Amino acid sequence: MTAAQRFRAGCYTLEGLNSFAVVIYFNYLYFYFRDWYGFDNQHNLELAAFIGLVYTISSWQAGKFAARFGYFTALKCGYAIMAVALLAGAQMHSAGWAIATACVTNVGMCLIWPTLEALVSEGAVAANAVGLYNITWAGTNALAYFIGGTLIEKFGYRCIFYLPFALMLLQLEIVYALQKRRPKVAAAEHSGEDRGGRMPPAMAGGTPAATPVRDKSFQQLAWVANPFAYIAINTLLAVMPGVAAKFHLSPMVAGFACSLWCFVRLGMFVTLWCWTAWHYRFAGLVAAFALLVLSFATILMAPFLWLLIVAQVGFGLAIGLIYYSSLFYAMDAHDSNSEHGGIHEAAIGVGNCLGPAVGAASLQFLPQMPNSGAAAVTILLLFGFGGMFVVRRMGKKSKV
């Protein structure tokens, strides 16, 4: 293994550890607020919408920060902010302060994801970099969601603060080690890094991306689809404590039963990495969006546990293709620096905010209808589905 490959492996290690940590904290944060502060679906949706708004603004600015001050500076700041906020959150005993620490933790996280996306992708072949990146974070994401409920039952809710806190300290150590190794890598490869800390193609472990963009409209289609996918994801995570309560599931059993879609998404990422015939196929992308709408509504309104589990298969398949497409088409257009990573994450934040906000508003104004939130978000997803055809038609006209 060359010095460049070892450096790149270190970046993927950071990505996997960070994904595990943020899922343990953020996915189970809504169970924490339900059991400690009595939050119902509406309150959790309002919390998710607020956190999504913070994420949108912070991601956009974080990408610019990393481009200006360097990738390692951004990573150090991000991990330090998250560590301090998580440690503080573990000491809080009021909902207001717990929300404040969640928002600060979110700000720190926003400095990390765009930077890691840039580090692992810049100068590499798009298909290969996207595949490894997605498989890494999705694998530890699924594992964390699966075992998170068990950790809570064994060690209590404070573990969703202390375990991620310990992982932040570990990642800080790795960042410092990678930074010390960076000049040696540059010397070995006869290449240095620029002021922004960007990695030259030789250090990225691949050749410069050469795949032509066959249809620019696919990047726009993915930009439409991905925020709507996160509308569904963040709404689902926020109301999952309510879904678990409906079927009388403890946090541990909910982690087992409700993490299936994460493993399906991981499998989809592996499939899409190995099989590339889906590139620039509109039918595949629009079919994934249709499956997203159907499976989302089924998960939230399923009257039987078996139907909830089956629907997660469709949800994972749909989310997998939509997210993979968003990142691949952006990188295939050579949009792989930290500023574009910040825009990518900010678009996710828009979905994280909008879906729960619509769901919470529906429950506020239609409290007599327990499924009004799910229905309202499903209708919102249908508008996004129609928007796919509008973008596609506009793309065809622009080529005439």
Secondary structure, 3 states (H helix, E strand, C coil): CCHHHHHHHHHHHHHHHHHHHHHHHHHHHHHHHHHHHCCCHHHHHHHHHHHHHHHHHHHHHHHHHHHHHCHHHHHHHHHHHHHHHHHHHCCCCCHHHHHHHHHHHHHHHHHHHHHHHHHHHCCCCHHHHHHHHHHHHHHHHHHHHHHHHHHHHHHCCCHHHHHHHHHHHHHHHHHHHHHHHHHHHHHHCCCCCCCCCCCCHHHHCCCCCCCCCCCCHHHHHHHHHHHHHHHHHHHHHHHHHHHHHHCCCCHHHHHHHCCHHHHHHHHHHHHHHHCCCCCCCHHHHHHHHHHHHHHHHHHHHCCCHHHHHHHHHHHHHHHHHHHHHHHHHHHHCCCCCHHHHHHHHHHHHHHHHHHHHHHHHHHHHCCCCCCHHHHHHHHHHHHHHHHHHHHHHHHHHHHC
